[in-house]
Amino acid sequence: MKNTLIPLDMLYFDRARKLVSMQLNVPPCKADPCPSYPSGAPALYVLELPAGTASKLGLTVGEQMTIDGDVGTVR
């Protein structure tokens, strides 16, 4: 990932906020062009977390993302 200093777990979610794909332990990009890490299935959202977080949380494809509280207006 360009301009990122730490490895990431990239979690891809569909319109229904179902986890459809994961790219785990994606390294920071050290030189252009940076590699891409696409979803393995159609996705609308991506959540980037520090590498290892998905494993610590025991996440698996098919899980539902829930958001507690008011998300607010997207600008």
C-alpha positions in Angstrom: 0.0 0.0 0.0 1.5 3.3 -1.1 2.0 5.9 1.7 1.3 3.3 4.4 4.0 2.6 7.0 2.7 -0.7 8.4 1.4 -3.9 6.8 -2.4 -4.1 6.6 -5.3 -6.6 6.6 -7.7 -5.5 3.8 -11.3 -6.7 4.4 -13.7 -6.3 1.5 -17.5 -6.1 2.0 -20.5 -6.2 -0.4 -23.5 -3.9 -0.4 -25.1 -5.9 2.4 -21.9 -5.5 4.5 -21.0 -9.2 4.2 -17.3 -10.0 4.2 -16.6 -11.3 0.7 -12.8 -11.3 0.5 -9.7 -10.6 2.5 -6.1 -9.7 1.6 -4.0 -10.3 4.7 -0.7 -8.9 5.7 -0.4 -6.5 2.7 3.1 -5.0 2.9 3.8 -1.2 2.5 4.8 -0.2 -1.0 8.5 0.5 -1.3 8.7 1.6 -5.0 6.4 2.6 -7.8 4.5 1.0 -9.4 2.8 -0.4 -6.3 1.1 -3.8 -6.6 -2.7 -3.9 -6.4 -4.6 -6.1 -3.9 -8.1 -6.5 -5.4 -11.0 -8.2 -3.8 -11.6 -11.8 -4.8 -15.3 -11.1 -5.2 -17.5 -8.0 -6.0 -17.2 -5.6 -3.1 -18.4 -2.1 -2.3 -16.5 -1.3 0.9 -13.0 -2.0 2.2 -11.8 -1.8 5.8 -8.1 -1.6 6.4 -6.7 -2.7 9.7 -3.2 -3.3 11.1 -1.9 -6.7 9.8 -2.9 -9.6 12.1 -6.1 -8.0 13.3 -8.4 -10.2 11.2 -6.7 -13.3 12.6 -6.9 -12.1 16.2 -10.6 -11.4 15.7 -11.1 -14.8 14.0 -12.8 -13.2 11.0 -13.9 -15.4 8.1 -15.5 -14.7 4.8 -19.3 -14.6 5.1 -19.4 -12.6 8.4 -21.6 -9.6 8.7 -20.1 -6.1 9.5 -22.2 -4.2 12.0 -21.8 -0.5 12.9 -23.0 0.6 16.3 -24.1 4.2 16.8 -24.7 7.0 14.3 -22.5 6.8 11.3 -23.2 10.4 10.3 -23.3 12.1 6.9 -20.6 11.2 4.4 -19.0 14.3 2.9 
